[in-house]
Each structure stands twice: as structure tokens, then as C-alpha cells.
Amino acid sequence: MGAESRIIIDNKAIGGEEFDQLAKGKKPIANPAPNPPPARNANNSKGKKSRRRQQQKQPSAAAVRPVQRLFDTCKEVFKSGSAGIVPSPDNVEKLRAVLDDIKPADLGLNPDIACLTLANLDGAAPNGKKPAIRYLHLHECNKFSIGVFCLPPSGVIPLHNHPGMTVFSKLLFGTMHIKSYDWVLDEEGKQQPEVKNQLPKVRLAKVKTNSDLTAPCNTSILYPEDGGNMHCFTAVTACAVLDVLGPPYNDDEGRHCQYYFDFPSSQFSVDGVVVPNEEKEGYGWLQERDRPVDLVVRGELYRGPPFFK
Ligand SMILES: [Fe+2]
């Protein structure tokens, strides 16, 4: 996922860096000390022994919080990351395994209330608008970002892309419908011609996924060129998705979040491109669009179990 390059806090759109500034200006997102420091001891040698014992006592892997393991693994997996650079298969599997094990409680999420915002508390969005989506910001740097989207029932994250990114999405709870596409490429790996006389541009894409996903389930991964790089999420029930993007969106570096309309493959045609009748369901035409005005994502700071950065 990771659709929202700009997110709304108190009706103000902000991005990842601004989140960090917000965090610095207020309370830190996470407690930098996982355990309280040992109390000062009047007996210095006793204090030294105590400290030595603590240093010798290394935390076991099982004692590391899942959110800490997630952050540390992201740091390792994306350390040489940049646009279009896909982590090695070993690293992809390493991060997938960590995400597969994450539970809502590991991030301090209660499925009964996690998708409620003030706008949704009465069970319906005001003025007939679509219900608001929450985005819990855990981290963003120039290598990767981590966050959780909480969608109320019928909440939609419209069809959008992930240019040059590898994205790991872990459905934490609930049921979500996913429709995803990849561009159809010619034999030279170039995109298919666009539909003539159509602005914005309309190009052919192949459906990768069009189904419901229910937690608990394994992590989904998309890549710069395949795996469903353009996707739309619709909440069938209240649900939450943990999203890791490597690298994150960055307009200045050409990684802009582009939204799309999708049309049935029968609606347009291009010379030299033939979609057999029996395969028409497996294709669609995508046309660029502006960010939907009714898409409301409320950004919030993460307040789950703390982790070191
Ligand atoms: Fe996304």
C-alpha cells in the first residue's frame, strides 16, 4: 500500500519528514530505553558488578520486541536501497518472515477500536463522505518507511502506484479486497503504446490480483515491475495493513504517488494490441487522475510498544 504521499493531520496535509518534526517537537514516538536504567548505588563496586552482570546478559532473540525486530530488519534489508533496487531474495525472505509473525498487539492495536476516528465514531462518515482512514506513522527515512493503515468498513485506498519501490504489506486483521495491476510490456520490456487521442494517457495493464484477503495471512510483496505495483484496497470489514516501503515516496526524486482510474479492457483499443475475448477480464486500461478529493487519511503518531531507532 503506501498510497499517501501527503497525509492529513488536523485538516493539514503533511508528509513523512514533517511527521518526524512533529514527533521531535512533542513527545518522542518511542521510548529510547527499553528498560529503565539501573538505580545509582552508593557502593560503587557493587554498582560495577551489577553493570557487568547486565552487560554479560545479552537479550535473546525471543526477548526482542517484534516491532524492534521489524525496524532492525528493515534497516538491514534496505541499507543500500534506492529507487528500482530490489533487495536480494534472501533479504526479501528475511523481512517477509518477520512481517508474517507480526500480530496487531505487537503494534499496540486493538482490532475493536483501531479503525475508529472521531469522524467514524457514530458508525457513519459525516455528510455522506467516505469514512476516514487512519495512518499510524512508525518511521520514515530516505531508505524505507513503516506505517499502518487502519480502514473502517467500506474504506477505500484508491488505485495508485509505487514507482521504483518494493512494498511489503501485512494484513493485521479484518478482510480486505485487493485489486492490483502491472503494466503490460512488449518483448523489449517497454510499455505498450498508449490509446491515441486520450488525455490523460491511457495504457494497458494486466490484472495481478482481484480477490479478498482475510487475516491471519502471509505478507504480500510487490516490486517495481511486477507483483501488482498498482493497487486498490477496499475494506470489506474494519481492517489494518502494516506497510513497509523501500524506498518511500519522494516527489523530488521522481517517486510521486500517481492515482488511476481503471476501465474494462473492452472500452479502448490500440493498433497491434489484441486482448483475446477469453482473457478480457484479466486486463484493464489505466488512466492517470488527480488524488481523489474525498480521500481522507488522518495521520497519527505511533503509540504502540517502543523501539530504538
Ligand atoms: Fe500502496
Residues whose N, C-alpha, C, O or C-beta is under 5 A from the ligand:
A	BS01	LIG	M1 G2 A3
